[in-house]
Amino acid sequence: MKIKIGIVGASFAKAAFLPAFRLIDDVEVIAISSSRIESAKICAEEFNI
């Protein structure tokens, strides 16, 4: 069973959290948010969220 998570803060997540979570088989990032919608969209597209 995968653990599904959402992340707040697209800029820091893109640099730190998302690359790390890709390495964990039992974790799936299903949401990303940011105060800047464009940052969230770019991050979501890049990491297939």
CHARMM-style PDB file with segment names, atoms N, HN, CA, C and O in Angstrom:
ATOM      1  N   MET     1       0.834  -1.181   0.000  1.00  0.00      PROA
ATOM      2  CA  MET     1       0.000   0.000   0.000  1.00  0.00      PROA
ATOM      3  C   MET     1       0.882   1.250   0.000  1.00  0.00      PROA
ATOM      4  O   MET     1       1.793   1.372   0.819  1.00  0.00      PROA
ATOM      5  N   LYS     2       0.612   2.160  -0.906  1.00  0.00      PROA
ATOM      6  HN  LYS     2      -0.128   2.060  -1.571  1.00  0.00      PROA
ATOM      7  CA  LYS     2       1.394   3.394  -0.989  1.00  0.00      PROA
ATOM      8  C   LYS     2       0.854   4.438  -0.024  1.00  0.00      PROA
ATOM      9  O   LYS     2      -0.350   4.518   0.221  1.00  0.00      PROA
ATOM     10  N   ILE     3       1.757   5.227   0.512  1.00  0.00      PROA
ATOM     11  HN  ILE     3       2.735   5.162   0.313  1.00  0.00      PROA
ATOM     12  CA  ILE     3       1.397   6.381   1.320  1.00  0.00      PROA
ATOM     13  C   ILE     3       1.259   7.551   0.360  1.00  0.00      PROA
ATOM     14  O   ILE     3       2.196   7.877  -0.368  1.00  0.00      PROA
ATOM     15  N   LYS     4       0.103   8.177   0.358  1.00  0.00      PROA
ATOM     16  HN  LYS     4      -0.659   7.912   0.949  1.00  0.00      PROA
ATOM     17  CA  LYS     4      -0.156   9.307  -0.531  1.00  0.00      PROA
ATOM     18  C   LYS     4      -0.007  10.589   0.266  1.00  0.00      PROA
ATOM     19  O   LYS     4      -0.571  10.731   1.351  1.00  0.00      PROA
ATOM     20  N   ILE     5       0.766  11.528  -0.292  1.00  0.00      PROA
ATOM     21  HN  ILE     5       1.224  11.412  -1.173  1.00  0.00      PROA
ATOM     22  CA  ILE     5       1.025  12.775   0.424  1.00  0.00      PROA
ATOM     23  C   ILE     5       0.810  13.982  -0.480  1.00  0.00      PROA
ATOM     24  O   ILE     5       0.841  13.880  -1.706  1.00  0.00      PROA
ATOM     25  N   GLY     6       0.593  15.111   0.153  1.00  0.00      PROA
ATOM     26  HN  GLY     6       0.568  15.194   1.150  1.00  0.00      PROA
ATOM     27  CA  GLY     6       0.529  16.402  -0.516  1.00  0.00      PROA
ATOM     28  C   GLY     6       1.605  17.294   0.074  1.00  0.00      PROA
ATOM     29  O   GLY     6       1.952  17.159   1.248  1.00  0.00      PROA
ATOM     30  N   ILE     7       2.126  18.189  -0.719  1.00  0.00      PROA
ATOM     31  HN  ILE     7       1.843  18.298  -1.672  1.00  0.00      PROA
ATOM     32  CA  ILE     7       3.223  19.052  -0.283  1.00  0.00      PROA
ATOM     33  C   ILE     7       2.823  20.513  -0.454  1.00  0.00      PROA
ATOM     34  O   ILE     7       2.233  20.900  -1.463  1.00  0.00      PROA
ATOM     35  N   VAL     8       3.157  21.314   0.554  1.00  0.00      PROA
ATOM     36  HN  VAL     8       3.636  20.999   1.374  1.00  0.00      PROA
ATOM     37  CA  VAL     8       2.930  22.757   0.509  1.00  0.00      PROA
ATOM     38  C   VAL     8       4.278  23.431   0.295  1.00  0.00      PROA
ATOM     39  O   VAL     8       5.223  23.210   1.051  1.00  0.00      PROA
ATOM     40  N   GLY     9       4.354  24.251  -0.740  1.00  0.00      PROA
ATOM     41  HN  GLY     9       3.586  24.430  -1.354  1.00  0.00      PROA
ATOM     42  CA  GLY     9       5.595  24.969  -1.030  1.00  0.00      PROA
ATOM     43  C   GLY     9       6.321  24.373  -2.216  1.00  0.00      PROA
ATOM     44  O   GLY     9       7.233  23.566  -2.039  1.00  0.00      PROA
ATOM     45  N   ALA    10       5.939  24.749  -3.405  1.00  0.00      PROA
ATOM     46  HN  ALA    10       5.198  25.404  -3.549  1.00  0.00      PROA
ATOM     47  CA  ALA    10       6.469  24.139  -4.623  1.00  0.00      PROA
ATOM     48  C   ALA    10       7.954  24.402  -4.842  1.00  0.00      PROA
ATOM     49  O   ALA    10       8.659  23.519  -5.331  1.00  0.00      PROA
ATOM     50  N   SER    11       8.441  25.563  -4.503  1.00  0.00      PROA
ATOM     51  HN  SER    11       7.869  26.280  -4.105  1.00  0.00      PROA
ATOM     52  CA  SER    11       9.845  25.884  -4.787  1.00  0.00      PROA
ATOM     53  C   SER    11      10.809  25.008  -3.997  1.00  0.00      PROA
ATOM     54  O   SER    11      11.717  24.408  -4.572  1.00  0.00      PROA
ATOM     55  N   PHE    12      10.619  24.933  -2.691  1.00  0.00      PROA
ATOM     56  HN  PHE    12       9.881  25.421  -2.224  1.00  0.00      PROA
ATOM     57  CA  PHE    12      11.495  24.097  -1.871  1.00  0.00      PROA
ATOM     58  C   PHE    12      11.261  22.619  -2.161  1.00  0.00      PROA
ATOM     59  O   PHE    12      12.203  21.826  -2.163  1.00  0.00      PROA
ATOM     60  N   ALA    13      10.019  22.255  -2.401  1.00  0.00      PROA
ATOM     61  HN  ALA    13       9.255  22.899  -2.399  1.00  0.00      PROA
ATOM     62  CA  ALA    13       9.699  20.857  -2.694  1.00  0.00      PROA
ATOM     63  C   ALA    13      10.406  20.391  -3.957  1.00  0.00      PROA
ATOM     64  O   ALA    13      10.916  19.272  -4.017  1.00  0.00      PROA
ATOM     65  N   LYS    14      10.434  21.247  -4.956  1.00  0.00      PROA
ATOM     66  HN  LYS    14      10.020  22.156  -4.908  1.00  0.00      PROA
ATOM     67  CA  LYS    14      11.071  20.893  -6.230  1.00  0.00      PROA
ATOM     68  C   LYS    14      12.556  20.606  -6.038  1.00  0.00      PROA
ATOM     69  O   LYS    14      13.118  19.724  -6.687  1.00  0.00      PROA
ATOM     70  N   ALA    15      13.177  21.353  -5.148  1.00  0.00      PROA
ATOM     71  HN  ALA    15      12.720  22.070  -4.621  1.00  0.00      PROA
ATOM     72  CA  ALA    15      14.613  21.196  -4.920  1.00  0.00      PROA
ATOM     73  C   ALA    15      14.942  20.070  -3.951  1.00  0.00      PROA
ATOM     74  O   ALA    15      15.989  19.438  -4.084  1.00  0.00      PROA
ATOM     75  N   ALA    16      14.075  19.805  -2.983  1.00  0.00      PROA
ATOM     76  HN  ALA    16      13.224  20.319  -2.875  1.00  0.00      PROA
ATOM     77  CA  ALA    16      14.446  18.880  -1.910  1.00  0.00      PROA
ATOM     78  C   ALA    16      13.511  17.681  -1.780  1.00  0.00      PROA
ATOM     79  O   ALA    16      13.948  16.536  -1.897  1.00  0.00      PROA
ATOM     80  N   PHE    17      12.233  17.936  -1.538  1.00  0.00      PROA
ATOM     81  HN  PHE    17      11.877  18.866  -1.443  1.00  0.00      PROA
ATOM     82  CA  PHE    17      11.316  16.845  -1.215  1.00  0.00      PROA
ATOM     83  C   PHE    17      11.019  15.917  -2.384  1.00  0.00      PROA
ATOM     84  O   PHE    17      11.122  14.698  -2.247  1.00  0.00      PROA
ATOM     85  N   LEU    18      10.659  16.471  -3.514  1.00  0.00      PROA
ATOM     86  HN  LEU    18      10.576  17.461  -3.625  1.00  0.00      PROA
ATOM     87  CA  LEU    18      10.219  15.632  -4.624  1.00  0.00      PROA
ATOM     88  C   LEU    18      11.302  14.696  -5.151  1.00  0.00      PROA
ATOM     89  O   LEU    18      11.004  13.529  -5.406  1.00  0.00      PROA
ATOM     90  N   PRO    19      12.536  15.146  -5.326  1.00  0.00      PROA
ATOM     91  CA  PRO    19      13.572  14.192  -5.742  1.00  0.00      PROA
ATOM     92  C   PRO    19      13.764  13.063  -4.722  1.00  0.00      PROA
ATOM     93  O   PRO    19      14.013  11.919  -5.101  1.00  0.00      PROA
ATOM     94  N   ALA    20      13.650  13.383  -3.445  1.00  0.00      PROA
ATOM     95  HN  ALA    20      13.448  14.312  -3.137  1.00  0.00      PROA
ATOM     96  CA  ALA    20      13.818  12.361  -2.404  1.00  0.00      PROA
ATOM     97  C   ALA    20      12.646  11.382  -2.405  1.00  0.00      PROA
ATOM     98  O   ALA    20      12.850  10.172  -2.299  1.00  0.00      PROA
ATOM     99  N   PHE    21      11.422  11.894  -2.524  1.00  0.00      PROA
ATOM    100  HN  PHE    21      11.256  12.876  -2.610  1.00  0.00      PROA
ATOM    101  CA  PHE    21      10.251  11.012  -2.504  1.00  0.00      PROA
ATOM    102  C   PHE    21      10.215  10.088  -3.711  1.00  0.00      PROA
ATOM    103  O   PHE    21       9.635   9.005  -3.632  1.00  0.00      PROA
ATOM    104  N   ARG    22      10.814  10.481  -4.815  1.00  0.00      PROA
ATOM    105  HN  ARG    22      11.285  11.361  -4.879  1.00  0.00      PROA
ATOM    106  CA  ARG    22      10.880   9.596  -5.990  1.00  0.00      PROA
ATOM    107  C   ARG    22      11.651   8.311  -5.693  1.00  0.00      PROA
ATOM    108  O   ARG    22      11.428   7.285  -6.334  1.00  0.00      PROA
ATOM    109  N   LEU    23      12.539   8.372  -4.738  1.00  0.00      PROA
ATOM    110  HN  LEU    23      12.720   9.206  -4.217  1.00  0.00      PROA
ATOM    111  CA  LEU    23      13.374   7.216  -4.402  1.00  0.00      PROA
ATOM    112  C   LEU    23      12.685   6.231  -3.462  1.00  0.00      PROA
ATOM    113  O   LEU    23      13.213   5.146  -3.218  1.00  0.00      PROA
ATOM    114  N   ILE    24      11.532   6.584  -2.938  1.00  0.00      PROA
ATOM    115  HN  ILE    24      11.103   7.465  -3.137  1.00  0.00      PROA
ATOM    116  CA  ILE    24      10.829   5.731  -1.979  1.00  0.00      PROA
ATOM    117  C   ILE    24       9.661   5.053  -2.691  1.00  0.00      PROA
ATOM    118  O   ILE    24       8.726   5.722  -3.131  1.00  0.00      PROA
ATOM    119  N   ASP    25       9.716   3.731  -2.802  1.00  0.00      PROA
ATOM    120  HN  ASP    25      10.476   3.188  -2.445  1.00  0.00      PROA
ATOM    121  CA  ASP    25       8.698   2.983  -3.542  1.00  0.00      PROA
ATOM    122  C   ASP    25       7.293   3.128  -2.967  1.00  0.00      PROA
ATOM    123  O   ASP    25       6.323   3.157  -3.724  1.00  0.00      PROA
ATOM    124  N   ASP    26       7.166   3.219  -1.655  1.00  0.00      PROA
ATOM    125  HN  ASP    26       7.955   3.195  -1.040  1.00  0.00      PROA
ATOM    126  CA  ASP    26       5.849   3.211  -1.013  1.00  0.00      PROA
ATOM    127  C   ASP    26       5.262   4.596  -0.793  1.00  0.00      PROA
ATOM    128  O   ASP    26       4.318   4.744  -0.016  1.00  0.00      PROA
ATOM    129  N   VAL    27       5.800   5.616  -1.462  1.00  0.00      PROA
ATOM    130  HN  VAL    27       6.566   5.495  -2.093  1.00  0.00      PROA
ATOM    131  CA  VAL    27       5.292   6.982  -1.325  1.00  0.00      PROA
ATOM    132  C   VAL    27       4.875   7.500  -2.699  1.00  0.00      PROA
ATOM    133  O   VAL    27       5.596   7.346  -3.685  1.00  0.00      PROA
ATOM    134  N   GLU    28       3.702   8.112  -2.737  1.00  0.00      PROA
ATOM    135  HN  GLU    28       3.117   8.237  -1.936  1.00  0.00      PROA
ATOM    136  CA  GLU    28       3.212   8.743  -3.964  1.00  0.00      PROA
ATOM    137  C   GLU    28       2.771  10.168  -3.628  1.00  0.00      PROA
ATOM    138  O   GLU    28       1.900  10.370  -2.782  1.00  0.00      PROA
ATOM    139  N   VAL    29       3.368  11.137  -4.284  1.00  0.00      PROA
ATOM    140  HN  VAL    29       4.076  10.973  -4.971  1.00  0.00      PROA
ATOM    141  CA  VAL    29       2.963  12.528  -4.099  1.00  0.00      PROA
ATOM    142  C   VAL    29       1.773  12.768  -5.019  1.00  0.00      PROA
ATOM    143  O   VAL    29       1.872  12.611  -6.236  1.00  0.00      PROA
ATOM    144  N   ILE    30       0.642  13.151  -4.421  1.00  0.00      PROA
ATOM    145  HN  ILE    30       0.561  13.278  -3.432  1.00  0.00      PROA
ATOM    146  CA  ILE    30      -0.584  13.314  -5.205  1.00  0.00      PROA
ATOM    147  C   ILE    30      -1.038  14.765  -5.314  1.00  0.00      PROA
ATOM    148  O   ILE    30      -1.974  15.068  -6.054  1.00  0.00      PROA
ATOM    149  N   ALA    31      -0.373  15.675  -4.572  1.00  0.00      PROA
ATOM    150  HN  ALA    31       0.387  15.429  -3.970  1.00  0.00      PROA
ATOM    151  CA  ALA    31      -0.773  17.084  -4.623  1.00  0.00      PROA
ATOM    152  C   ALA    31       0.407  17.981  -4.287  1.00  0.00      PROA
ATOM    153  O   ALA    31       1.282  17.626  -3.496  1.00  0.00      PROA
ATOM    154  N   ILE    32       0.406  19.147  -4.906  1.00  0.00      PROA
ATOM    155  HN  ILE    32      -0.304  19.435  -5.548  1.00  0.00      PROA
ATOM    156  CA  ILE    32       1.419  20.166  -4.617  1.00  0.00      PROA
ATOM    157  C   ILE    32       0.703  21.516  -4.595  1.00  0.00      PROA
ATOM    158  O   ILE    32      -0.149  21.786  -5.441  1.00  0.00      PROA
ATOM    159  N   SER    33       1.051  22.353  -3.631  1.00  0.00      PROA
ATOM    160  HN  SER    33       1.744  22.133  -2.944  1.00  0.00      PROA
ATOM    161  CA  SER    33       0.429  23.679  -3.572  1.00  0.00      PROA
ATOM    162  C   SER    33       1.497  24.745  -3.391  1.00  0.00      PROA
ATOM    163  O   SER    33       2.614  24.472  -2.952  1.00  0.00      PROA
ATOM    164  N   SER    34       1.123  25.950  -3.739  1.00  0.00      PROA
ATOM    165  HN  SER    34       0.216  26.172  -4.096  1.00  0.00      PROA
ATOM    166  CA  SER    34       2.030  27.080  -3.619  1.00  0.00      PROA
ATOM    167  C   SER    34       1.204  28.358  -3.600  1.00  0.00      PROA
ATOM    168  O   SER    34       0.089  28.388  -4.121  1.00  0.00      PROA
ATOM    169  N   SER    35       1.739  29.396  -3.012  1.00  0.00      PROA
ATOM    170  HN  SER    35       2.645  29.372  -2.590  1.00  0.00      PROA
ATOM    171  CA  SER    35       1.048  30.686  -3.056  1.00  0.00      PROA
ATOM    172  C   SER    35       1.075  31.263  -4.471  1.00  0.00      PROA
ATOM    173  O   SER    35       0.287  32.146  -4.811  1.00  0.00      PROA
ATOM    174  N   ARG    36       1.994  30.750  -5.285  1.00  0.00      PROA
ATOM    175  HN  ARG    36       2.635  30.033  -5.009  1.00  0.00      PROA
ATOM    176  CA  ARG    36       2.075  31.151  -6.700  1.00  0.00      PROA
ATOM    177  C   ARG    36       1.610  29.975  -7.556  1.00  0.00      PROA
ATOM    178  O   ARG    36       2.327  28.984  -7.691  1.00  0.00      PROA
ATOM    179  N   ILE    37       0.425  30.081  -8.127  1.00  0.00      PROA
ATOM    180  HN  ILE    37      -0.158  30.886  -8.017  1.00  0.00      PROA
ATOM    181  CA  ILE    37      -0.175  28.984  -8.882  1.00  0.00      PROA
ATOM    182  C   ILE    37       0.729  28.509 -10.017  1.00  0.00      PROA
ATOM    183  O   ILE    37       0.777  27.313 -10.306  1.00  0.00      PROA
ATOM    184  N   GLU    38       1.437  29.415 -10.654  1.00  0.00      PROA
ATOM    185  HN  GLU    38       1.398  30.386 -10.420  1.00  0.00      PROA
ATOM    186  CA  GLU    38       2.316  29.026 -11.762  1.00  0.00      PROA
ATOM    187  C   GLU    38       3.437  28.112 -11.277  1.00  0.00      PROA
ATOM    188  O   GLU    38       3.802  27.164 -11.972  1.00  0.00      PROA
ATOM    189  N   SER    39       3.984  28.380 -10.106  1.00  0.00      PROA
ATOM    190  HN  SER    39       3.688  29.150  -9.541  1.00  0.00      PROA
ATOM    191  CA  SER    39       5.024  27.511  -9.539  1.00  0.00      PROA
ATOM    192  C   SER    39       4.483  26.114  -9.287  1.00  0.00      PROA
ATOM    193  O   SER    39       5.151  25.120  -9.574  1.00  0.00      PROA
ATOM    194  N   ALA    40       3.280  26.040  -8.752  1.00  0.00      PROA
ATOM    195  HN  ALA    40       2.738  26.848  -8.519  1.00  0.00      PROA
ATOM    196  CA  ALA    40       2.663  24.740  -8.483  1.00  0.00      PROA
ATOM    197  C   ALA    40       2.419  23.979  -9.782  1.00  0.00      PROA
ATOM    198  O   ALA    40       2.666  22.775  -9.850  1.00  0.00      PROA
ATOM    199  N   LYS    41       1.939  24.666 -10.806  1.00  0.00      PROA
ATOM    200  HN  LYS    41       1.738  25.644 -10.751  1.00  0.00      PROA
ATOM    201  CA  LYS    41       1.677  24.013 -12.093  1.00  0.00      PROA
ATOM    202  C   LYS    41       2.960  23.478 -12.727  1.00  0.00      PROA
ATOM    203  O   LYS    41       2.985  22.354 -13.228  1.00  0.00      PROA
ATOM    204  N   ILE    42       4.009  24.273 -12.705  1.00  0.00      PROA
ATOM    205  HN  ILE    42       3.988  25.186 -12.298  1.00  0.00      PROA
ATOM    206  CA  ILE    42       5.287  23.851 -13.285  1.00  0.00      PROA
ATOM    207  C   ILE    42       5.832  22.634 -12.546  1.00  0.00      PROA
ATOM    208  O   ILE    42       6.271  21.664 -13.163  1.00  0.00      PROA
ATOM    209  N   CYS    43       5.799  22.696 -11.241  1.00  0.00      PROA
ATOM    210  HN  CYS    43       5.442  23.483 -10.739  1.00  0.00      PROA
ATOM    211  CA  CYS    43       6.297  21.598 -10.418  1.00  0.00      PROA
ATOM    212  C   CYS    43       5.465  20.330 -10.648  1.00  0.00      PROA
ATOM    213  O   CYS    43       6.018  19.239 -10.788  1.00  0.00      PROA
ATOM    214  N   ALA    44       4.149  20.474 -10.685  1.00  0.00      PROA
ATOM    215  HN  ALA    44       3.699  21.360 -10.570  1.00  0.00      PROA
ATOM    216  CA  ALA    44       3.265  19.328 -10.899  1.00  0.00      PROA
ATOM    217  C   ALA    44       3.528  18.683 -12.255  1.00  0.00      PROA
ATOM    218  O   ALA    44       3.543  17.457 -12.370  1.00  0.00      PROA
ATOM    219  N   GLU    45       3.731  19.492 -13.264  1.00  0.00      PROA
ATOM    220  HN  GLU    45       3.718  20.487 -13.170  1.00  0.00      PROA
ATOM    221  CA  GLU    45       3.999  18.952 -14.597  1.00  0.00      PROA
ATOM    222  C   GLU    45       5.346  18.232 -14.640  1.00  0.00      PROA
ATOM    223  O   GLU    45       5.456  17.141 -15.201  1.00  0.00      PROA
ATOM    224  N   GLU    46       6.349  18.836 -14.056  1.00  0.00      PROA
ATOM    225  HN  GLU    46       6.260  19.722 -13.601  1.00  0.00      PROA
ATOM    226  CA  GLU    46       7.690  18.251 -14.076  1.00  0.00      PROA
ATOM    227  C   GLU    46       7.752  16.912 -13.338  1.00  0.00      PROA
ATOM    228  O   GLU    46       8.486  16.009 -13.741  1.00  0.00      PROA
ATOM    229  N   PHE    47       6.978  16.789 -12.257  1.00  0.00      PROA
ATOM    230  HN  PHE    47       6.382  17.523 -11.930  1.00  0.00      PROA
ATOM    231  CA  PHE    47       7.032  15.584 -11.438  1.00  0.00      PROA
ATOM    232  C   PHE    47       5.795  14.697 -11.595  1.00  0.00      PROA
ATOM    233  O   PHE    47       5.566  13.800 -10.784  1.00  0.00      PROA
ATOM    234  N   ASN    48       5.003  14.949 -12.631  1.00  0.00      PROA
ATOM    235  HN  ASN    48       5.190  15.678 -13.290  1.00  0.00      PROA
ATOM    236  CA  ASN    48       3.817  14.134 -12.930  1.00  0.00      PROA
ATOM    237  C   ASN    48       2.876  13.998 -11.743  1.00  0.00      PROA
ATOM    238  O   ASN    48       2.468  12.894 -11.380  1.00  0.00      PROA
ATOM    239  N   ILE    49       2.542  15.118 -11.154  1.00  0.00      PROA
ATOM    240  HN  ILE    49       2.874  16.014 -11.449  1.00  0.00      PROA
ATOM    241  CA  ILE    49       1.625  15.123 -10.012  1.00  0.00      PROA
ATOM    242  C   ILE    49       0.249  15.525 -10.515  1.00  0.00      PROA
ATOM    243  OT1 ILE    49      -0.697  15.601  -9.731  1.00  0.00      PROA
TER     244      ILE     49
END
